Amino acid sequence: MSPSEACAEMGKEICPGRRAFLKTSVLAGTAALLTGIPLLSYVIAPALTKGTGKWIDFGPVDRLKPGEIEMLSYEFLVKGGWCDDLGASPAPELYS
């Protein structure tokens, strides 16, 4: 029994064949690919970005004593991929 005979026997007006199935599959796959690439890059891109280093001003240099180590602490904002965190870090400095 051929597919057209089976469709006629079932009494259906629309009976898509293999070509229609393949055409629909290719179109759906293309649409998924076209929308999936930007969405995937939107999710992954923040994790791949590097942080930028910058100088931190601790005040005037003449406030520090030469030859001594003094612990200076500061707070910084970590701009992560999806969230911002406030962190604190000690910065041991040796001025000579």
C-alpha positions in Angstrom: 0.0 0.0 0.0 1.5 3.4 -1.0 1.3 6.4 1.2 -1.3 8.1 -1.0 -3.5 5.0 -0.8 -3.2 5.0 3.0 -4.2 8.7 3.1 -7.2 8.0 0.9 -8.2 5.1 3.0 -8.0 7.2 6.2 -10.1 9.9 4.6 -7.8 12.7 5.4 -7.5 15.7 3.1 -4.0 16.7 4.2 -1.5 13.9 4.3 2.1 15.3 4.2 4.8 13.1 2.8 8.5 12.7 3.5 9.4 15.8 1.5 7.0 18.0 3.5 8.5 16.5 6.7 12.0 17.2 5.6 11.2 20.7 4.5 9.5 21.5 7.9 12.5 19.9 9.7 15.0 22.0 7.8 13.1 25.2 8.3 12.7 24.5 12.1 16.4 23.6 12.4 17.4 26.8 10.6 15.1 28.9 12.8 16.5 27.2 16.0 20.1 27.8 14.8 19.4 31.5 13.9 17.9 32.2 17.3 20.1 29.9 19.3 23.5 31.4 18.3 22.7 34.9 19.6 21.0 33.5 22.8 24.0 31.3 23.5 26.5 34.1 23.0 24.3 36.3 25.3 24.6 33.7 28.1 28.3 32.8 27.6 29.9 36.2 26.7 29.9 37.7 30.2 31.9 34.8 31.6 34.6 35.3 29.0 35.2 39.0 29.6 38.3 40.0 31.6 38.4 42.5 34.4 40.3 45.7 34.0 43.1 46.6 36.4 43.3 50.1 37.7 45.4 52.1 40.2 43.9 52.6 43.7 44.6 55.9 45.5 45.4 55.3 49.2 46.2 58.9 49.9 49.4 60.9 50.1 52.7 59.1 50.0 54.3 61.2 52.8 51.7 59.7 55.2 53.6 56.4 55.0 56.9 55.7 56.9 59.8 54.6 54.7 61.1 51.0 55.3 57.9 49.9 57.1 55.1 47.6 55.9 51.7 49.0 56.6 48.5 47.1 55.9 46.0 49.2 53.9 42.6 47.9 53.1 40.1 49.0 50.5 36.7 48.0 49.1 36.1 47.4 45.4 33.2 46.5 43.2 33.7 43.3 41.2 31.7 43.6 38.0 31.1 39.9 37.2 29.3 38.5 34.3 25.8 38.4 35.7 26.1 40.2 39.1 28.0 42.9 40.9 29.7 42.0 44.2 31.3 44.3 46.8 34.5 42.9 48.0 37.2 44.0 50.5 40.9 43.3 50.2 43.9 44.0 52.3 46.8 45.5 50.4 50.2 45.1 52.0 52.5 47.9 50.8 56.2 48.3 51.3 57.6 51.8 50.7 61.3 52.4 50.8 
